[in-house]
């Protein structure tokens, strides 16, 4: 409190009078960080023209805030957990999820999906990004753009359709899709040639069997022992 008073150029009693104590000061700091991060992510969700771009911008906004305001993020997550339903960080996630829910419900309805599941999907997306951010707070590797690209890769494509080299750059992503398309076409052509060779080998083997059977002398029919006995 003395350091804060000195930085503000006032006496310590003035700081106490204004905030009511350390707890009041702490609450103001939490509220300020809460509003700042919520504003950044809300702006990111509104700015993107495409839904993938909205997700990219939101993930990048969170990671950028963590990188530039690490102490602020630590304050937000220090005394609360996203899964408890209480505390500043849980409240923040709930606020963000409400924005995501609105976007998802509109998109679900447009594609003919049941929009009653939008709140659940909103929680999934927000939880995935938030927990990744908490992990990255200490890890700091790889760079935030790469982390955001991988988060969006999983959220957008799912495990069965992951991009091998995810990126936030649409041009690079398009080139990567074209490269993968060429590889798939090349692999398909290789498999087609292998199947044709296998079929040719089978036809050759069948012809060889027929020729071998034709070259064998005809065997006389075997006599039935019962017929022989009757003749005798």
Short mmCIF file of the C-alpha atoms (twelve columns), coordinates in Angstrom:
data_MODEL
# 
_entry.id   MODEL 
# 
loop_
_atom_site.group_PDB 
_atom_site.id 
_atom_site.type_symbol 
_atom_site.label_atom_id 
_atom_site.label_alt_id 
_atom_site.label_comp_id 
_atom_site.label_asym_id 
_atom_site.label_seq_id 
_atom_site.Cartn_x 
_atom_site.Cartn_y 
_atom_site.Cartn_z 
_atom_site.pdbx_PDB_model_num 
ATOM 1   C CA . UNK A 1   0.000   0.000    0.000   1 
ATOM 2   C CA . UNK A 2   2.924   2.315    0.706   1 
ATOM 3   C CA . UNK A 3   4.358   1.653    -2.756  1 
ATOM 4   C CA . UNK A 4   0.986   2.348    -4.369  1 
ATOM 5   C CA . UNK A 5   0.578   5.585    -2.402  1 
ATOM 6   C CA . UNK A 6   4.078   6.688    -3.390  1 
ATOM 7   C CA . UNK A 7   3.438   5.901    -7.049  1 
ATOM 8   C CA . UNK A 8   0.153   7.830    -6.937  1 
ATOM 9   C CA . UNK A 9   1.753   10.761   -5.091  1 
ATOM 10  C CA . UNK A 10  -0.675  10.589   -2.172  1 
ATOM 11  C CA . UNK A 11  -0.549  9.449    1.420   1 
ATOM 12  C CA . UNK A 12  -1.333  5.879    2.407   1 
ATOM 13  C CA . UNK A 13  -4.555  6.854    4.278   1 
ATOM 14  C CA . UNK A 14  -5.881  8.329    1.025   1 
ATOM 15  C CA . UNK A 15  -5.396  4.967    -0.707  1 
ATOM 16  C CA . UNK A 16  -7.200  3.188    2.134   1 
ATOM 17  C CA . UNK A 17  -9.995  5.747    2.039   1 
ATOM 18  C CA . UNK A 18  -10.441 5.348    -1.715  1 
ATOM 19  C CA . UNK A 19  -10.342 1.527    -1.884  1 
ATOM 20  C CA . UNK A 20  -11.378 0.600    1.663   1 
ATOM 21  C CA . UNK A 21  -8.372  -1.665   2.191   1 
ATOM 22  C CA . UNK A 22  -6.228  -4.216   0.408   1 
ATOM 23  C CA . UNK A 23  -9.191  -6.436   -0.477  1 
ATOM 24  C CA . UNK A 24  -10.973 -3.552   -2.141  1 
ATOM 25  C CA . UNK A 25  -7.876  -2.651   -4.108  1 
ATOM 26  C CA . UNK A 26  -7.426  -6.270   -5.169  1 
ATOM 27  C CA . UNK A 27  -11.063 -6.421   -6.319  1 
ATOM 28  C CA . UNK A 28  -10.584 -3.326   -8.470  1 
ATOM 29  C CA . UNK A 29  -7.509  -4.842   -10.130 1 
ATOM 30  C CA . UNK A 30  -9.413  -8.079   -10.817 1 
ATOM 31  C CA . UNK A 31  -12.372 -6.181   -12.275 1 
ATOM 32  C CA . UNK A 32  -10.085 -4.112   -14.479 1 
ATOM 33  C CA . UNK A 33  -8.309  -7.173   -15.868 1 
ATOM 34  C CA . UNK A 34  -11.642 -8.953   -16.280 1 
ATOM 35  C CA . UNK A 35  -13.103 -6.117   -18.361 1 
ATOM 36  C CA . UNK A 36  -9.940  -5.731   -20.396 1 
ATOM 37  C CA . UNK A 37  -9.695  -9.387   -21.396 1 
ATOM 38  C CA . UNK A 38  -13.434 -9.688   -22.016 1 
ATOM 39  C CA . UNK A 39  -13.284 -6.612   -24.228 1 
ATOM 40  C CA . UNK A 40  -10.385 -7.994   -26.254 1 
ATOM 41  C CA . UNK A 41  -12.056 -11.346  -26.897 1 
ATOM 42  C CA . UNK A 42  -15.477 -9.827   -27.591 1 
ATOM 43  C CA . UNK A 43  -13.909 -7.463   -30.116 1 
ATOM 44  C CA . UNK A 44  -12.107 -10.404  -31.745 1 
ATOM 45  C CA . UNK A 45  -15.337 -12.401  -32.031 1 
ATOM 46  C CA . UNK A 46  -17.118 -9.464   -33.634 1 
ATOM 47  C CA . UNK A 47  -14.270 -8.549   -35.986 1 
ATOM 48  C CA . UNK A 48  -13.892 -11.776  -37.962 1 
ATOM 49  C CA . UNK A 49  -15.931 -12.052  -41.165 1 
ATOM 50  C CA . UNK A 50  -15.769 -15.864  -41.238 1 
ATOM 51  C CA . UNK A 51  -16.434 -18.164  -38.307 1 
ATOM 52  C CA . UNK A 52  -13.005 -19.722  -38.515 1 
ATOM 53  C CA . UNK A 53  -11.491 -16.251  -38.531 1 
ATOM 54  C CA . UNK A 54  -13.535 -15.319  -35.456 1 
ATOM 55  C CA . UNK A 55  -12.144 -18.350  -33.619 1 
ATOM 56  C CA . UNK A 56  -8.610  -17.533  -34.733 1 
ATOM 57  C CA . UNK A 57  -8.849  -13.931  -33.587 1 
ATOM 58  C CA . UNK A 58  -10.370 -14.892  -30.223 1 
ATOM 59  C CA . UNK A 59  -7.692  -17.503  -29.496 1 
ATOM 60  C CA . UNK A 60  -4.965  -15.081  -30.545 1 
ATOM 61  C CA . UNK A 61  -6.466  -12.298  -28.406 1 
ATOM 62  C CA . UNK A 62  -6.347  -14.495  -25.298 1 
ATOM 63  C CA . UNK A 63  -2.761  -15.568  -25.943 1 
ATOM 64  C CA . UNK A 64  -1.698  -12.003  -26.686 1 
ATOM 65  C CA . UNK A 65  -3.233  -10.825  -23.410 1 
ATOM 66  C CA . UNK A 66  -1.434  -13.620  -21.534 1 
ATOM 67  C CA . UNK A 67  1.857   -12.697  -23.161 1 
ATOM 68  C CA . UNK A 68  1.533   -8.952   -22.558 1 
ATOM 69  C CA . UNK A 69  -0.307  -9.052   -19.208 1 
ATOM 70  C CA . UNK A 70  0.924   -12.204  -17.522 1 
ATOM 71  C CA . UNK A 71  0.462   -10.798  -14.015 1 
ATOM 72  C CA . UNK A 72  -3.089  -9.747   -14.822 1 
ATOM 73  C CA . UNK A 73  -3.958  -13.215  -16.102 1 
ATOM 74  C CA . UNK A 74  -2.419  -14.813  -13.019 1 
ATOM 75  C CA . UNK A 75  -4.629  -12.611  -10.855 1 
ATOM 76  C CA . UNK A 76  -7.697  -13.769  -12.777 1 
ATOM 77  C CA . UNK A 77  -6.923  -17.482  -12.396 1 
ATOM 78  C CA . UNK A 78  -5.239  -17.347  -8.988  1 
ATOM 79  C CA . UNK A 79  -8.227  -17.920  -6.713  1 
ATOM 80  C CA . UNK A 80  -10.723 -19.475  -9.097  1 
ATOM 81  C CA . UNK A 81  -11.084 -22.368  -11.471 1 
ATOM 82  C CA . UNK A 82  -12.991 -22.427  -14.734 1 
ATOM 83  C CA . UNK A 83  -14.946 -25.528  -13.764 1 
ATOM 84  C CA . UNK A 84  -16.231 -24.394  -10.370 1 
ATOM 85  C CA . UNK A 85  -18.833 -21.940  -11.611 1 
ATOM 86  C CA . UNK A 86  -17.644 -19.298  -9.144  1 
ATOM 87  C CA . UNK A 87  -14.862 -16.754  -9.089  1 
ATOM 88  C CA . UNK A 88  -13.653 -14.129  -11.500 1 
ATOM 89  C CA . UNK A 89  -12.150 -16.459  -14.086 1 
ATOM 90  C CA . UNK A 90  -15.253 -18.661  -14.197 1 
ATOM 91  C CA . UNK A 91  -17.366 -15.524  -14.612 1 
ATOM 92  C CA . UNK A 92  -15.122 -14.407  -17.439 1 
ATOM 93  C CA . UNK A 93  -15.462 -17.758  -19.214 1 
ATOM 94  C CA . UNK A 94  -19.229 -17.626  -18.743 1 
ATOM 95  C CA . UNK A 95  -19.379 -14.164  -20.315 1 
ATOM 96  C CA . UNK A 96  -17.270 -15.257  -23.274 1 
ATOM 97  C CA . UNK A 97  -19.304 -18.459  -23.688 1 
ATOM 98  C CA . UNK A 98  -22.495 -16.417  -23.908 1 
ATOM 99  C CA . UNK A 99  -21.068 -14.518  -26.885 1 
ATOM 100 C CA . UNK A 100 -19.886 -17.735  -28.539 1 
ATOM 101 C CA . UNK A 101 -23.244 -19.381  -27.834 1 
ATOM 102 C CA . UNK A 102 -25.044 -16.606  -29.703 1 
ATOM 103 C CA . UNK A 103 -22.771 -17.015  -32.740 1 
ATOM 104 C CA . UNK A 104 -23.046 -20.799  -32.732 1 
ATOM 105 C CA . UNK A 105 -26.829 -20.811  -32.349 1 
ATOM 106 C CA . UNK A 106 -27.168 -18.579  -35.385 1 
ATOM 107 C CA . UNK A 107 -24.797 -20.769  -37.405 1 
ATOM 108 C CA . UNK A 108 -26.453 -24.014  -36.242 1 
ATOM 109 C CA . UNK A 109 -29.844 -22.696  -37.278 1 
ATOM 110 C CA . UNK A 110 -28.536 -21.640  -40.676 1 
ATOM 111 C CA . UNK A 111 -27.202 -25.162  -41.353 1 
ATOM 112 C CA . UNK A 112 -30.271 -26.952  -40.037 1 
ATOM 113 C CA . UNK A 113 -28.654 -28.226  -36.815 1 
ATOM 114 C CA . UNK A 114 -30.411 -28.286  -33.474 1 
ATOM 115 C CA . UNK A 115 -29.461 -24.966  -31.873 1 
ATOM 116 C CA . UNK A 116 -30.324 -26.228  -28.384 1 
ATOM 117 C CA . UNK A 117 -26.836 -27.774  -28.334 1 
ATOM 118 C CA . UNK A 118 -25.154 -24.399  -28.966 1 
ATOM 119 C CA . UNK A 119 -24.562 -23.674  -25.228 1 
ATOM 120 C CA . UNK A 120 -22.770 -27.003  -24.801 1 
ATOM 121 C CA . UNK A 121 -20.538 -26.431  -27.824 1 
ATOM 122 C CA . UNK A 122 -19.809 -22.904  -26.632 1 
ATOM 123 C CA . UNK A 123 -18.562 -24.272  -23.305 1 
ATOM 124 C CA . UNK A 124 -16.388 -26.817  -25.147 1 
ATOM 125 C CA . UNK A 125 -14.745 -24.208  -27.349 1 
ATOM 126 C CA . UNK A 126 -14.185 -21.658  -24.598 1 
ATOM 127 C CA . UNK A 127 -12.902 -24.288  -22.179 1 
ATOM 128 C CA . UNK A 128 -10.439 -25.664  -24.717 1 
ATOM 129 C CA . UNK A 129 -8.996  -22.234  -25.502 1 
ATOM 130 C CA . UNK A 130 -8.925  -21.132  -21.852 1 
ATOM 131 C CA . UNK A 131 -7.162  -24.247  -20.548 1 
ATOM 132 C CA . UNK A 132 -4.651  -24.038  -23.388 1 
ATOM 133 C CA . UNK A 133 -4.003  -20.439  -22.361 1 
ATOM 134 C CA . UNK A 134 -3.415  -21.456  -18.740 1 
ATOM 135 C CA . UNK A 135 -0.925  -24.077  -19.889 1 
ATOM 136 C CA . UNK A 136 0.824   -21.615  -22.201 1 
ATOM 137 C CA . UNK A 137 1.121   -19.055  -19.368 1 
ATOM 138 C CA . UNK A 138 4.126   -21.018  -18.076 1 
ATOM 139 C CA . UNK A 139 5.153   -23.031  -21.145 1 
ATOM 140 C CA . UNK A 140 5.480   -20.089  -23.576 1 
ATOM 141 C CA . UNK A 141 6.392   -22.493  -26.377 1 
ATOM 142 C CA . UNK A 142 5.629   -22.539  -29.233 1 
ATOM 143 C CA . UNK A 143 4.883   -18.936  -30.226 1 
ATOM 144 C CA . UNK A 144 1.374   -17.619  -29.670 1 
ATOM 145 C CA . UNK A 145 0.476   -17.607  -33.388 1 
ATOM 146 C CA . UNK A 146 1.453   -21.258  -33.667 1 
ATOM 147 C CA . UNK A 147 -0.484  -22.189  -30.524 1 
ATOM 148 C CA . UNK A 148 -3.563  -20.368  -31.823 1 
ATOM 149 C CA . UNK A 149 -3.247  -22.143  -35.172 1 
ATOM 150 C CA . UNK A 150 -3.149  -25.554  -33.473 1 
ATOM 151 C CA . UNK A 151 -6.115  -24.724  -31.225 1 
ATOM 152 C CA . UNK A 152 -8.181  -23.697  -34.239 1 
ATOM 153 C CA . UNK A 153 -6.957  -26.758  -36.135 1 
ATOM 154 C CA . UNK A 154 -8.478  -29.047  -33.518 1 
ATOM 155 C CA . UNK A 155 -11.621 -26.971  -32.954 1 
ATOM 156 C CA . UNK A 156 -12.356 -26.476  -36.642 1 
ATOM 157 C CA . UNK A 157 -11.226 -29.753  -38.225 1 
ATOM 158 C CA . UNK A 158 -11.570 -32.288  -35.421 1 
ATOM 159 C CA . UNK A 159 -9.128  -35.107  -34.730 1 
ATOM 160 C CA . UNK A 160 -10.021 -36.954  -37.928 1 
ATOM 161 C CA . UNK A 161 -9.274  -33.977  -40.175 1 
ATOM 162 C CA . UNK A 162 -6.268  -32.272  -38.585 1 
ATOM 163 C CA . UNK A 163 -4.098  -30.182  -40.861 1 
ATOM 164 C CA . UNK A 164 -0.482  -31.308  -40.848 1 
ATOM 165 C CA . UNK A 165 0.862   -27.748  -40.847 1 
ATOM 166 C CA . UNK A 166 -1.786  -25.478  -39.300 1 
ATOM 167 C CA . UNK A 167 -1.385  -21.754  -39.799 1 
ATOM 168 C CA . UNK A 168 -3.374  -18.552  -39.322 1 
ATOM 169 C CA . UNK A 169 -2.386  -17.330  -42.806 1 
ATOM 170 C CA . UNK A 170 -5.186  -18.157  -45.326 1 
ATOM 171 C CA . UNK A 171 -2.759  -18.085  -48.273 1 
ATOM 172 C CA . UNK A 172 -0.380  -20.540  -46.636 1 
ATOM 173 C CA . UNK A 173 -3.352  -22.688  -45.611 1 
ATOM 174 C CA . UNK A 174 -4.607  -22.744  -49.210 1 
ATOM 175 C CA . UNK A 175 -1.158  -23.727  -50.485 1 
ATOM 176 C CA . UNK A 176 -0.991  -26.490  -47.884 1 
ATOM 177 C CA . UNK A 177 -4.393  -27.816  -48.983 1 
ATOM 178 C CA . UNK A 178 -3.216  -27.813  -52.592 1 
ATOM 179 C CA . UNK A 179 -0.027  -29.623  -51.597 1 
ATOM 180 C CA . UNK A 180 -1.983  -32.268  -49.693 1 
ATOM 181 C CA . UNK A 181 -4.376  -32.638  -52.620 1 
ATOM 182 C CA . UNK A 182 -1.468  -33.331  -54.966 1 
ATOM 183 C CA . UNK A 183 -0.045  -35.854  -52.510 1 
ATOM 184 C CA . UNK A 184 -3.400  -37.615  -52.216 1 
ATOM 185 C CA . UNK A 185 -3.789  -37.717  -56.002 1 
ATOM 186 C CA . UNK A 186 -0.270  -39.096  -56.340 1 
ATOM 187 C CA . UNK A 187 -0.962  -41.752  -53.700 1 
ATOM 188 C CA . UNK A 188 -4.257  -42.672  -55.360 1 
ATOM 189 C CA . UNK A 189 -2.489  -43.066  -58.724 1 
ATOM 190 C CA . UNK A 190 0.183   -45.225  -57.089 1 
ATOM 191 C CA . UNK A 191 -2.430  -47.469  -55.501 1 
ATOM 192 C CA . UNK A 192 -4.309  -47.709  -58.792 1 
ATOM 193 C CA . UNK A 193 -1.149  -48.813  -60.592 1 
ATOM 194 C CA . UNK A 194 -0.380  -51.355  -57.860 1 
ATOM 195 C CA . UNK A 195 -3.913  -52.756  -58.118 1 
ATOM 196 C CA . UNK A 196 -3.594  -52.984  -61.923 1 
ATOM 197 C CA . UNK A 197 -0.282  -54.855  -61.600 1 
ATOM 198 C CA . UNK A 198 -1.789  -57.245  -59.061 1 
ATOM 199 C CA . UNK A 199 -4.779  -57.926  -61.318 1 
ATOM 200 C CA . UNK A 200 -2.477  -58.518  -64.298 1 
ATOM 201 C CA . UNK A 201 -0.425  -60.988  -62.250 1 
ATOM 202 C CA . UNK A 202 -3.591  -62.838  -61.221 1 
ATOM 203 C CA . UNK A 203 -4.776  -63.086  -64.840 1 
ATOM 204 C CA . UNK A 204 -1.375  -64.404  -65.877 1 
ATOM 205 C CA . UNK A 205 -1.440  -66.985  -63.098 1 
ATOM 206 C CA . UNK A 206 -4.942  -68.122  -64.134 1 
ATOM 207 C CA . UNK A 207 -3.849  -68.491  -67.772 1 
ATOM 208 C CA . UNK A 208 -0.871  -70.545  -66.644 1 
ATOM 209 C CA . UNK A 209 -3.120  -72.866  -64.673 1 
ATOM 210 C CA . UNK A 210 -5.435  -73.341  -67.661 1 
ATOM 211 C CA . UNK A 211 -2.538  -74.081  -70.009 1 
ATOM 212 C CA . UNK A 212 -1.114  -76.572  -67.541 1 
ATOM 213 C CA . UNK A 213 -4.445  -78.350  -67.264 1 
ATOM 214 C CA . UNK A 214 -4.789  -78.479  -71.059 1 
ATOM 215 C CA . UNK A 215 -1.320  -80.041  -71.431 1 
ATOM 216 C CA . UNK A 216 -2.066  -82.931  -69.061 1 
ATOM 217 C CA . UNK A 217 -3.204  -86.255  -70.779 1 
ATOM 218 C CA . UNK A 218 -6.815  -87.186  -70.265 1 
ATOM 219 C CA . UNK A 219 -7.258  -89.803  -67.573 1 
ATOM 220 C CA . UNK A 220 -9.618  -92.746  -68.156 1 
ATOM 221 C CA . UNK A 221 -12.635 -92.720  -65.912 1 
ATOM 222 C CA . UNK A 222 -12.264 -94.835  -62.839 1 
ATOM 223 C CA . UNK A 223 -14.434 -97.968  -62.692 1 
ATOM 224 C CA . UNK A 224 -16.957 -98.306  -59.957 1 
ATOM 225 C CA . UNK A 225 -16.090 -101.434 -57.841 1 
ATOM 226 C CA . UNK A 226 -19.783 -102.279 -57.557 1 
ATOM 227 C CA . UNK A 227 -20.235 -102.270 -61.352 1 
ATOM 228 C CA . UNK A 228 -17.200 -104.571 -61.756 1 
ATOM 229 C CA . UNK A 229 -18.608 -106.995 -59.174 1 
ATOM 230 C CA . UNK A 230 -21.988 -107.155 -60.956 1 
ATOM 231 C CA . UNK A 231 -20.329 -107.898 -64.325 1 
ATOM 232 C CA . UNK A 232 -18.496 -110.807 -62.738 1 
# 
